[in-house]
Every structure is written in C-alpha cells, then in structure tokens.
Amino acid sequence: MPLGDLATPRCVVGARQVYKKLLAGELEKVFLARDADPSLVQLILVEAQRQSLMVEWADSMKLLGRACAIQCKTAAAGIRKA
C-alpha cells in the first residue's frame, strides 16, 4: 500500500474535505481507513467508484493520519490532480 504518495502538498485530509473535492472532480486518488465509520467511508467509496478513481485502503485511521503528516486520526485522504 503506497501511503507514501500522501507526502505531497496536493494532499487533502479529512472525510468532509475529501468528499467535497471528489464531488468537484478535483481528486486523482483516494485513501480510506478500514476502521473508519462505514457511513463516512461509504459515500466517498461510492463516488470514487463512480468516477473510476483508484481507492487505496489503510489498515487504520491512525496510520492514515501519520501518512498525511498530521497528529490525529483521519478516515479519508486524497490527492488532488496536478
């Protein structure tokens, strides 16, 4: 799982921000945490699949937060298009 892809200034962190950017068509890749609340993840997952975006899964919200270089957990992250 290439979570190292999140070490970029184009990273978007948080389920709400990821969903907004996803609806705007601004993301090229989405990362979701396996232990996140399914109701949060489901909306993002469905929209990402509808747009045929690649979805990567992190083992935990804590691991995903670390990959994003933040000190708290996060359910979702994404990478904006260049």
Residue pairs with C-beta under 8 A, 6 or more apart in sequence:
1 56
1 57
1 58
1 59
2 56
3 31
3 56
3 58
3 63
3 64
3 67
4 67
5 29
5 56
5 79
6 31
6 64
6 67
6 68
6 69
6 77
6 79
7 67
7 69
8 79
10 79
10 80
10 81
10 82
11 68
11 77
11 78
11 79
11 80
12 18
12 21
12 27
12 77
12 78
12 79
12 80
13 65
13 68
13 70
13 74
13 76
13 77
14 74
14 75
14 76
14 77
15 36
15 40
15 41
15 44
15 74
15 75
15 76
18 27
18 30
18 44
18 76
18 77
18 78
19 43
19 44
19 47
19 76
21 27
21 78
21 80
22 30
22 44
22 47
22 48
22 51
22 53
22 78
23 47
25 51
26 80
26 81
27 48
27 53
27 78
27 79
27 80
27 81
28 53
28 54
28 79
28 80
28 81
28 82
29 53
29 54
29 55
29 56
29 78
29 79
30 44
30 45
30 48
30 53
30 54
30 55
30 56
30 76
30 77
30 78
31 55
31 56
31 57
31 58
31 64
31 67
31 76
31 77
31 78
32 41
32 44
32 45
32 55
32 56
32 57
32 58
32 64
32 75
32 76
33 41
33 57
33 58
33 59
33 60
33 61
33 63
33 64
33 73
33 74
33 75
33 76
34 57
34 58
34 59
34 60
35 59
35 60
35 61
36 61
36 75
36 76
37 75
40 75
40 76
41 75
41 76
44 76
45 55
48 55
49 55
58 64
58 67
60 73
61 73
61 74
61 75
62 73
64 73
64 74
64 75
64 76
64 77
65 71
65 72
65 73
65 74
67 77
68 74
68 77
